[in-house]
Amino acid sequence: MLHIIDDEEVIRDSLMWLAKSRGIPAAAYDSGKAFLATLDNMTRATSPQGQCILLDVRMPEVSGVALFDLLTTRGLTQTFPVIFLTGHGDVPMAVDTLKRGAFDFFEKPFNDNKLMDRIQEALASSEHASASVAIHTRLAALSGREREVLDLILEGKMNKVIADKLGISMRTVEVHRAHIFDKMNVKTAVELARLLK
């Protein structure tokens, strides 16, 4: 999903049309404040879909740079990579935002194809980061014993070997294994290994 944040309606409409021409779902916001009103719902959603923010630098109320700083503080610039757009950009501002984690910086007028190519790269990057966060969240839900069993499963150990090694019954290993598969949202040890490679 591409999030277009620009206070100029003609720019928003043009960018929405460009996104549609590439088959990229998009939403437009006329201010940073309007985007922030929906951000909490987006961060709670567990969609594997990539996200990208196309952000105008100069806007009333909340500037693009201020919004970027807020996203950076909340640790969201990996799952919501930011591409800045500006008609007033200068080289120091571009360098500064890129050093602080912006995905890219485009000056208006921009080359439509180059911009859309970078948006697609940002969406792919976001999708990868979101998948990684989801895996770490699932791993964090495992108990200490489940983590021990998980490590031994990943080593290719059979239930009997795991039971002997941990000093627990085979039935208990089976229960832990079922919980691990459920929490990690996999059906087999092969799927589990592929997920965690």
C-alpha positions, 0 to 999 in steps of 0.5 A: 500500500502506497501512502501519498501525503501531500497538501497539493490536490493536483499532486495527490491525484497525479500520484494516485493515477501513477500508482493505479497505472502500476497496479499499486494500491494507494491512499492519499492524505492532504496532511501529516495529521490526516495520515497520523489519524490512521497510523495506529490502525495500520501498525496494529494490522498484521498484513504481509502487504508492503507499505511505503510513504510518499511524503511532501517535505513542506506542509502546514501543521506537521511538516514532512520532516517532522512526520519522518522524525516521528516515524523514526522515533517509533521505529517504523521506517523499516516497515514504512519506508519513506520517499520524500518529494519536494519542490523546495529541496536542497542537497543538505536536506536530502543528505540528512534525511537519507542518513537518518533512514529515508528510503529516497528523496525526489525533487519535483518535477520528477521522472514518473518511471524512476519514482514508481520503480523506487516505490516498488523497491520500497514496497518490497523492502517493507514486505520483507521487514514486515515478515521479519517482524512477524516471525520475531513476534511469533518467536517471542510468544514461545515459552523457554521450554518451547524454544529449547524444543524448537532448537532441537527440532531445527537440528533435526532431532526426533521426539525421543531424542529431544525427550531424552536430552531435555529429561521430559516425556515423549508426550510432553515433547509432542505437546510442545511441538504442537504448540510451536507449530501452532504459534509459528503458523506452520504444519511441518518441521520443514516449513518451520526450518524454511521460515526460520532460515 
